[in-house]
Amino acid sequence: PLPCREVKIVNDEVWLRAASMAEGYWRNGQLVPLVNDEGWYATRDRGEMHNGKLTIVGRLDNLFFSGGEGIQPEEVERVIAAHPAV
């Protein structure tokens, strides 16, 4: 991560916080918040932290559903790529 920024993983999601981050944007005269009350921005990126290093592993909002289960396209790609016939 970059200096003066904080990163954490919450339920597999990457959250960011920085003094320079916008709190929101204006729409029709109203502030639409981008960060929570503690200043954290939920990116909708799936990530992992190992030894202070952030790795983005996918998105939370690109799921498709089959048989009532949410499926990540990245996981399908990994399984197919690992198949010996591919």
Backbone hydrogen bonds, N-H to C=O, Kabsch-Sander energy under -0.5 kcal/mol:
donor,donor_aa,acceptor,acceptor_aa,energy
5,R,2,L,-1.0
6,E,17,R,-3.2
8,K,15,W,-2.2
10,V,8,K,-0.5
10,V,13,E,-2.8
13,E,10,V,-2.0
14,V,45,D,-2.5
15,W,8,K,-3.1
16,L,41,Y,-2.3
17,R,6,E,-2.0
19,A,4,C,-0.6
21,M,18,A,-1.5
25,Y,32,V,-1.9
27,R,30,Q,-2.8
30,Q,27,R,-1.7
32,V,25,Y,-3.7
32,V,30,Q,-0.6
34,L,23,E,-3.1
35,V,23,E,-1.2
36,N,40,W,-2.4
39,G,36,N,-2.2
41,Y,16,L,-3.2
42,A,40,W,-0.5
43,T,14,V,-2.4
43,T,41,Y,-0.7
46,R,58,G,-2.9
47,G,12,D,-2.1
48,E,55,T,-2.2
50,H,53,K,-2.3
53,K,50,H,-1.9
55,T,48,E,-2.7
57,V,46,R,-2.8
58,G,46,R,-1.1
60,L,44,R,-3.1
61,D,44,R,-0.6
64,F,71,I,-2.0
66,S,69,E,-2.0
69,E,66,S,-1.5
71,I,64,F,-3.1
75,E,72,Q,-0.7
76,V,72,Q,-1.5
77,E,73,P,-2.4
78,R,74,E,-2.2
79,V,75,E,-2.3
80,I,76,V,-2.5
81,A,77,E,-2.7
82,A,78,R,-1.6
83,H,79,V,-0.6
83,H,80,I,-1.2
86,V,83,H,-1.8
